[in-house]
Amino acid sequence: MLDMQTRLDAPGMGRLAHAPADHPPVAPARVGVLLVNLGTPDATDYWSMRRYLGEFLSDRRVIDYPAWLWQPLLQLIILSKRPFSSGEAYRGIWNNELNESPLLTTTRSQAEKVRTALTLSHGDRVVVDFAMRYGNPSTDAAIRRLKDQGCERIVFFPLYPQYSAPTTATANDHAFRTLMKMNWQPAIRTVPHYCEHPLYIAALAQSVERAYAALDHRPDVLVTSYHGLPVRYLKEGDPYHCLCAKTTRLLREKLGFPKEEVALTFQSRFGPEEWLQPYTVEEVARLAGAGKKSIAIMAPAFSADCVETLEEINEEIRESFEEAGGERFTYIPCLNDDEAHIAMMVAILENEMQGWL
């Protein structure tokens, strides 16, 4: 069997060195990088939203109720109504120029910038692509694309700083399901949570410092708002809550802020269960009522701005704060495709590719 270097030396798609003249063309062996985010509907109309929400809310990692109980409720009630309200929320933030969600726009830009950086270091030996767990571009199609380009080894990078089963684990599950259908599987390394990575914390701190420097006042409290999770998941061993608390602590220490100036909260509740607390929408109102008239808020669990940040934080949560007497509300954007964020991604990938290049 030919070794990887022999294949890498073959320029582009072509006959392998020392192979018979009639050997079919083979792509040179490369390492693939796949950045993966949560997902996006293809459009904001009812049926596009229904397809997207149906895929998302049918994931047993996200909603783990028994199918006999959950699916009738989902199909007959939730998916009859929720696509309308979700579609309205997405229309308020939609990238009309490209006719796509901001999450898709930003994730594509992240992949392009990571590709540029890795090409400078490794030439065409590394192929960078991106995908979504739900919706398009699909994880299945992206893995097959990388395989078709000669990627016998793939670094699979779920863009979730804090691990949880409904995010990191389900992204990995989906990749493994694709492998189950392939006769020749590429080797895959999955990137673990990275909330304690020094470059991640530094990038978050830099974004706060930049936002504060642009204000004519200092906010009374910095609110770090994370996507919520049922408390039951924590009790069953999911480390997400602990990792969120660790992120906020490390960020506060990096900034040098006193404890009373940084708050940890959770947003985006769904269903009747108790979720991780304090709830962001209630906590910002409490802060306003306690005399904290100026707050800044950020969402460290999101690698790119999306409906939960651009719509939920900037509208519902802002409204809760202002109705309770708050006066100055500052949203600090996600790290998105900021240079510091891209440098962090590249550093993580270089570490994960060790021994493969």
Steps between C-alpha positions, in 0.01 A plus 500: 500500500629846412589728789343842547808694387503316167142610446567855615779525245256427219402842355120544517268228386702251304656157479678385813876467481600152376134410433400315179420718203133409514462585875208741554583858607539542878513822700818548702452421870419808703379595845151644517373758746126529555359790704149416622236729645144443620293561190281729297176489306528540124244781505252666735174368350278256689615179331870584516467579868294186561764278336777660703316494832379146434857377455626696800222408742497134395860457612498278809808682630295822505162367613536162667135432582366163375406522132147371564444799728702769323440445128119541501540821700777621268335412169141596583540804722849650518582475128160639413565824686867555572619540136299824481660663807846363421470619140413848622803500730731391218357760260604770746869398476515340152791586271283617212795576274613135498154361586631298794522509878781697668626175653560357154669818381733511800585129504594517132725798572661316792576204272645724231731676745611173662564360151716799410707465818551125465585530131782738590640235736423179315416578140238273344564218746213629716144542369262715707121482477201579723165342575192516721357240734148590384414633157750584227783464419458161662767317697449188289561684173803685638673183623444336163635810323816485705537128433460560125785754520735239642453570871577168665518677837258766624510731801136550596457831686163565672500873568374474857746629763314321781416132451142381539313200368247706296780686318845340482382142545224515242737658245744213555218244486395632161853473363529143623167410338646616169803275553267206562377533141845518338692198374831685532486716810740787554660513843340770713622698798238701687603827663403505870357798687739794511348743750819513706732555201708813569438640151123457537495681834731769361272550199194535725683747724615700199141525374385632839782752523431621147129542573563682830752731335235610248254601775484834680425318826601182679218242527405406855494129417630276223242223444631179346192329356521135394247287318296315758470129574255306718632454854437129454788481252740636760380243753553226240865596456509763224792737583357801314402703808843456656675597178288814466585600856867434428488717187351793689751465784798486263369798305444703816852420619646590161318835505585564863136580582365457856248220550204734541556643150457170314185285495436148369154436346318264262256575219275324246278282719273253325230279651365461856812364676725694733804630311836629617467823694506793537296564186646790301168666426416508873848583625540812287167625634615427856824689437309801370271491802805485728633824354733361233386735226778416254595149394702337224407150389684237297439139398825300546343165405428614144788509252295711258206736530167336428130530579564441873734798518384740230130454570455356849767704682460820302121497519339284771777527759568869427128570537488320836789715628355829378147428625645439848667842498828428327638785294809394307521156341809399303519176304856376437500292178622143484858441391378419147786531247709737712874455448557386859228236462648370175847487656355290783335258256823463303701435817255230610505339156879504480507314831239247391678433167828408665635175357274529195710751303 
